[in-house]
Amino acid sequence: MKVKVQTLDAKAGGDIELKDDIFGVEPRADILHRVVTWQLEKRRGTARAARERSEVARTGKKFGRQKGGGTARHGDRRAPIFVGGGKAHGPRVRDFNPSLNKKIRTLGLKMALSSKAQSGQLFVLDNLDVSEGKTRELREKLGKLGFGKTALVIDGDALNVSFARASSNLGSIDLLSAVGANVYDIMRHETLVLTRAAVEKLEARFNG
């Protein structure tokens, strides 16, 4: 698959050949759904459990007479009504640690990249250099490129410092390195923007 490369100034920067086994895979909604669900579940933290009556380290000895004490008939100090007693109906441990086959995760990322390429929402830029690192300058350049309402920009190993500084105030632009490319972020943005370095790193990631 051959895609045109542009510069931030909306000028032609040649062509780049994208591998069909990465950017030409037929997307499947069920695979993408499984990967996105797995990602969101992995983000959830484990709920901490409260100690209940059987887990509190207090004596189990009956501390008072059954009758004649003028108080309720308690068996031990671990009852929830006492200070230091167990929690009644407290939170349980909920461990959100799902598993998903690595082949499915890899296939899902390929399908996410392919869906953007096949729908015409994939742009490839030569580089992300912004001369002065100014937000106003970058906003004008992005307006000429026509990235849409939201865009995910993926760079190579290291993020471009000038572009990161200029785009930090733009809510419609998110910036990631190639190692952080994931299905959820790709699918929730209208446009996917890759640099030449990002394409090389992604292809090396799959072929490695």
N, C-alpha and C positions, 0 to 999 in steps of 0.2 A: 504494500500500500504506500503510495507516494503522496506526501503532504507538503504544501508550500510552507516555507519558513519565512516569518516576518520579523521585523525589528520593532522596538517600541515606538519608533517614528512612523509606523505603518508603511514601511518600505519593504520591497521584496528582498529576501535574504537567501534565495536559492530553494532547493528542494531537499527533503530528507525521506529516506525509505524506512517505513515502519514495518516490522515483522508481522506477518499475518497470523502467526501462532500466538501473538500477544494482543495485537490491536485488531484482529480480524475474526475473533471468536464470536459465534452466535450467542447473544445474551439469553439467559434463562431467568425468569422472574423468581422461580423457586430457589435457585442457588443464591442469587443476590439477597433474597429475603433471609435465608439461613445465615449467611455471613453477617449481615447487618444486625440481626437479632443476637448473634453470638457476640459481636462487638459491644453492643449496648449492655448486655448482661455482664460482660467482663468488667465494665466500668463501675458496676454497682459494688459498694463496699459490703463487707460481711457484718450483719447485725449482731451486736454483742448481747449475749444472754444475761438475764438477771438470775441471781441465786434464789432458788426456791426453798421451801421448808426443809426438804430432805438434804439440801446442799450446804446449809448454814452450819458453821462449826460452833455449835453450842451444845450444852449437855441435854441429854434426852430424859434425864431423871425428872420424875414428877415433883414439883417444887412446893406443893401445898396439899392440904387435906382435900378429899373429894367433897366433904360436907363440913359445915360449921365454920368456915373461914370468913364468911360474909362476902366472898367474891365469886366470880365465875369459876367453873371447874376446868382449869387448864391442865394439860398433860405435861408440857415442857415450854421452855423459853423460845423455841424456834417458831412459835406461832406468828403469823403475819401481823398481829395487832401489837406485838412488843417491839420496842426499839432494838434493832440488831437482829430481828427475826427475818424469816424468809419472805420474799416478795410474792404476794398472791397474784396469780395470773400474769406474771411478768413476761417480757419479750423472750422469744425462743431464738436459738441460733438459726440463721437463714444464710446459708453459704451459697452465694451466686458465683459459682465457678464452673460454667459449662465447658464441655469439650467439643471440638469440631476438628475433623480430619484435616491435616495440613494440605492435602490435595484439593479439598473443597475450598479452603481459604485461598489457595493460589488460583484456582479456577475462578473464584468469585472476583478477585482483583483483575484478572484478565478480562472477564466479562464486563466489569465496570469501565475499564479503559476502552474496550471495544464498543460499548454502547455510546460513549461520547464521540468516538471516531466515526461511527456509522451514522449518527444523527447530525453530524456537522458541527458539533459543539466542542471540538478539540482544536486548539490552536497551538502551534509550535513557534516559540520565539528564539531568536539567535542568542540573546542574553538579556539580562535584567538591569543593565547599567542605567542609572538615573544620574545625570551629571552633577546636580547640586543636592540631590536627595530631598527635594521639596515636594510636598503633597500636591500643591497646585499644578506643578509641572506634570506630575504623574497622572493626575486626574484628566488633564487635557489630552495626554497621549492615549489613555485608555478609552476616552470618548471616541477617538478616531478609529480605534481598533474594533469597537463594538462588541465587547465581551458579554453584554447582557446585565441582568440585575445583580447576580452574584457570580464570582469566579474564584476557583481554587487554582493557585499558582504553585507549581512544584518545580523546585530547583534541584541542583545536583547534591553533592555531599554537604557543602556549606552554603548557607543562605547568603544572597547578595545583600551586603550591608546597606547600600544606598537605597535599594528597592524596599527593604524591610523598614527602613526609617521613613520613607516617603509614603508607604502604604499603611503604616500603623494607625493613621487616623481615618482610613477608608473602611467603613463597615462592610462594604460589598466585596472586599478582597481578603482572602485568607492565603497565607504563605506557609508552605511545608517543604521540608527537604525530601529527597527521593526515598530515603529509608522510612519516612513517616507516611508514605502513600497508603491509603486504606479505602475500602469500599464505601464506608459510611460517608466520609467527607467528600468523596468524588461524586456520589449519587445525590447528595443534598445541595450541591452547587449547580447552577445552570450551565456554567462553562468550565471546562478544564483546560488549563494553560500549562504546557510543558516547555522547558528549555531544552536545547540540544544536550546539555549535560544530564538533564533528568531522563531523557530518552535513553541515553547510553547506560545510565545507572539502572534503570528499570529493566532493560533488556539483559544486562549482566546479572541482575538479581534473579530473573527467571531461569536463565541459562546456567547459572551457577549451582 
